[in-house]
C-alpha cells in the first residue's frame, strides 16, 4: 500500500497521547524530523502510543526503519540512546519490546 493511502487511512485516528493528554495523529510522525521527536518522547516515556499508533508505525515506516532513523540520528548527534544500545539491532530489539508492551 502506498504511503499516501496509509496516511489517508489513519488521518483521523488517534495514534497516542502525551503527558499533557494531547492526542497524537499522523501529522506528528509523518516526516523523519517529527518521527524522531515523537519517538524520543516515546522512548523517554513522555508519549504513549496506542495499538493504532504502533500499527501505523509498522505500516508507514517499518520498525526496522524507525530504529535505523533513530540510530543514524543518534550517531550524528552522539545521543544517549546510541550510547545505551551501541548497535541499530540493539535499539530495534528494545524498541520492539517497548512497542509490544504498549500494545
N, C-alpha and C positions, 0 to 999 in steps of 0.2 A: 504494500500500500504506500502511496506517495506521502511525503511529509505534509503536504498541504491537506490531504484528506484526513490524516491523523489529527492535525490542528483543528480542522473543522469539526471532527467527531468529538473532540474534547473541549471545544471552545467555551461551553457554558458549564462545564463540570468542575466542581471544586476539587483540587488536587491535594490540598492540605491546608494547614494554617500555621501561624507563627505564635510566639509567646504573647503577642498582643491580641490574639484571636482574629487577626486579619486573614482573610481567605487567600489562598494561592490558586492561580489559574495558569493556563498555558503561557500567557504572556510573561509570566515570572520565570520560565525556564526554556523559552523557545530560541534564545540566542546563547552562544557559548558564554558570553560575559554574564548574562543573567543566570544561566545554569550554574556557573562557578559560584556566584554569590549565594544562590539558594542552597546549593549543596554544602557550602561552608556552614551556612546556618543549620542545615540538617545534621551535618557531622558534629557540630558543636551543640546539638540538641535544642536549638532555638526555633526550629521548624519541625513540624510533624507532617509526614506525607501519608495520605490515606492510600488505601488499596488502589484507587483510581490514579493517584499520582505515581505510584510505583509502576503501574501498568503503562501509563503514558511514557515514563522514562524508558521503559523496556522497548516500547514500540517506536518511539520517536528517535531516541538517541542510541539505545542499546547499552546495557550496563557496562560491558567491556569498554565501550567508547566513553562513557561517563568517567570511568576510572582513568582512562588514558588522558582525557582532557584535564582532569584534576591533577593527575600526576605530572603532566607536562607543565602545567601552570606552577605547580609546586617546585619543579626543577628550575624553572625560570626565576622564581622568587625566593628559593631556598626556604620554603614554608615549613610549618610544623608537621603537617601530615606527611610530607615527603620524608622527613627525618624519622618519623614514627614507623613508617611502613617499608621504607628502603626500596621496594620494588612496586611496579604497577600491579603485579599479581597480588601482592600483599594488600594493597589498597582495594583492589577488586574484591578479594575474599572478605575483607572487613565490611566493605560497602554492601555486598550481597547479604552478609549476615545481618547487618543493621536493617536493611530493607525487609528482609524476611521476618525479623522481629516486629516491624511496624505493620506487616501485612495481616 
